Amino acid sequence: MRKIYIGLLVIVGLLNAVNLQAQNKISRHQLSVSNGIFKPLQDIPSWTSLTPTFTTNFTYTFFPVPHWGVFTGMHINIPGGNDVNKLKVPYQNTHYIKNEDGYDSEMPISYSIGATYRLNKLSWDLQLSMGFYFVVEEDHSYSFDLKEKNTNMVHNINYEQKLGATGSLLTSAIFYRRLSRRMYSSLGVKYFLPLSKGTQTYQKRNLLTNEIEDSYSKRFRRHHIEVEWGISWRL
């Protein structure tokens, strides 16, 4: 009798495991909400913010087959402040600085689309994704006037950095842990490789003669790395 009872328990356990596995395989829809730390990496120095910023991601994934799917996402980034003081440091001891002016045009919302592969395990999962991350135009400008001490020399200094509306190649690896029948916790990392370059310009102009005495124009790439954590639901 004891052997029959143990055998029944084993059969029930196996049936439950098979049922859960079947439920897991037919979960075609996945809704994810995550928060993350978004770190820009730029290959030339800049006064614009390169500090880690906070981001919130909303992602929908559809799996037409158990392992392969497509995703689309909306991302809300909170931009950091710019360090314009570093631009004035070379002149602080030798010049008077006045007429400071600047603006920042940076949209906090971006979008992504792509394909994903999942292992589709029972109690945990790993998703590897590749796609495109679309960013709207970003423009930063800062200028000020200089009057050299003990002389009448007056100059205008102007800096500008622009990233046109462009996209980045997005790759990610996200680990999921089952919390309940439909809910998972997640922890992942993303890397963004820009498909085009931005432009940084500098100009020093003599306000008495209107002559441009010094200038440069540099091209640069701004990569990003993001570490995120969140919750997802499989429907």
C-alpha angles and dihedrals in degrees: 000000000000091000091051091051092050090047091053091050091052092049092049091049092050092048091051091050092049090047093051091047090052091049090050093051095052095050096116099165126061126183117191134187119185142165124213151170111251114202120189119209116198125186095218131045116269141180090218117098115283094164120116112274134198120253136184120206131200114191135178119195127188121198112199087178128028097261107025129063147152127238141197126191146183120212128197114200126190106216119222125231121271122243101226092159091078088065092059099045096090091057104038097095099040106034144044111240121210144143093048114185137166147146139203123210109188127144113216095208125081135165139220139194133178151110130292139195123207132189089219097213124174105244100013138020143194123211123195115194140183128184148111129298114204121209126186122226117296122197131178127181135174131174140168141172125246129205113190113230116252092010139073095238112131125184139176120222119201129183125183134177122186135183112188123218101285145137139247132213106248124206125174145171117202126183119208130199121195114241098172139343093295106012129084135179117222141203122182151151129226133194125201120201112191117229094209139028133250128224129237119190136185130190133180113194130186106231093202097054099018087230120148104232100178137008145152140185121205133185119216144171124227114206124188136208122193132190113195141179130188153121131282136189126210115208 
